[in-house]
Amino acid sequence: MNPPFIWRRQALKFAALALCARPFAALAQAPQAAPIRLALIESMSGPFANTGEAVFRNLLWAVERVNARGGVKLPGGARPLQLDRYDSKGQNEEALSALRAAMDDGARIVLQGNSSATAAALVDAIDKNNERDPARRVIFLNYAAVDPVLTNERCSFWHFRFDAHADMRVAALMDVLKDDAALKRVYLIGQDYSFGQAVLRESRRQLGVQRPDVEIVGDELHPMGKVKDFAPYATKIIASGAQAVITGNWGNDLTLLVKAAREAGFNGSFYTFYGNALGAPAAIGDAGIGRVVAVADWLPNVQTSQSEAFYRAFRSRFPKPADDYVHMRLQLLIESLVQAIERAGSVDTVAVARALEQADVSLYGQRGRMRATDHQFQQQLVVGVMDRQGKPGVQFDVEGSGYGFRVIKTIAPERAELPTSCKMKRP
């Protein structure tokens, strides 16, 4: 059920109550505060629909939490948040069409993340729109498009990234890989677009710096979202003699890759960006124990009482095992937005953007702050390794698979932070 329908249904319910209960008529007829519209532009259909739905659940939960405490506090009175969905169908042109529709619907806050190519297209379109149409300026909140250029040479005043970019994530993985003295041969594989290319490029560079003794025995890109059978790739990985695979693959491109590798008999390790959910643990099974490594801003098995409370609260809201993919950074994103609007004292996009540059939020013990120089969110990163639920450090499994991720490395925000080449133009 989409949010606009929910709002209409609630309005009808209040109207019905007014007819049935005269004492409440004045309240029912009083104008309701206009919601602040958030437009989620994401793949809600096609091969990556599961990633879009996972994002929607996380954002919906965050919005519900804000509205439950009274909404966004403004001088004229509190206003609720409203989350609207726009299906990009995994295509840039569809995403741009969705952007125009969202703006026509009155949204001035846009959220997207699953595809750096799409994010780049949105940044360009928003930059142009905001320059020629100041009355309809838009802010872009990015939660997962991690191509480093988006906060370097292509940085924009209107764009804010809440995920660690690819170079930061690679550095975190290398913090673990560099200590594996037995590792001598690796295979690099990724999706053939800007993000996948960036992951492989930075992996080559960092391997050369930190482990020059490691041989890269495979280095290839594959079409994104189009490969249905990864068996030929698995065969090449095994034939190369690789002991580990490094990949930034996400969604079905990751799940199908690890499944094919398992079925082909690959016994090496996977160093991944997203191997901790969306079917990957179940697909690889016991073969992944001690071998599948994932980097994230947060993992369910972070050993603190606040982290446990956060995870249990999410699972209480979304109890189905298939819905178990929670992102702490998406919660911090919404909290940062609310903080910025309240600090600005209005929903004017320039004022909110300037306030977002100073965002510093904490939730369930996790803190993040926005770096004003390039609009890259700074937060700790964690690296986990797959193991059976119930093993030491693995209290929670993933998606009911029986497998979870034990945290083996925590990288403090100041260590995860990297320099930027951004030369931002401000209005």
Secondary structure, DSSP 8 states (H G I E B T S, - for coil): --HHHHHHHHHHHHHHHHHH-GGGHHHHHS-----EEEEEEE--SSTTHHHHHHHHHHHHHHHHHHHHTTSB--TT--B-EEEEEEE-TT-HHHHHHHHHHHHHTT--EEEE-S-HHHHHHHHHHHHHHHHH-GGG--EEEESS---GGGGTTT--TTEEE-S--HHHHHHHHHHHHTT-TT--EEEEEEESSHHHHHHHHHHHHHHHHH-TTSEEEEEEEE-TTT-S--HHHHHHHHHHT-SEEEE---THHHHHHHHHHHHHT--SEEEESSTTSTTHHHHHGGGGTTTEEEEES--TT-SSHHHHHHHHHHHHHS-SGGG----HHHHHHHHHHHHHHHHHTS--HHHHHHHHTT-EEEETTEEEEEETTTTEEEE-EEEEEEEETTSTT----STTSSEEEEEEEEE-HHHH-----------
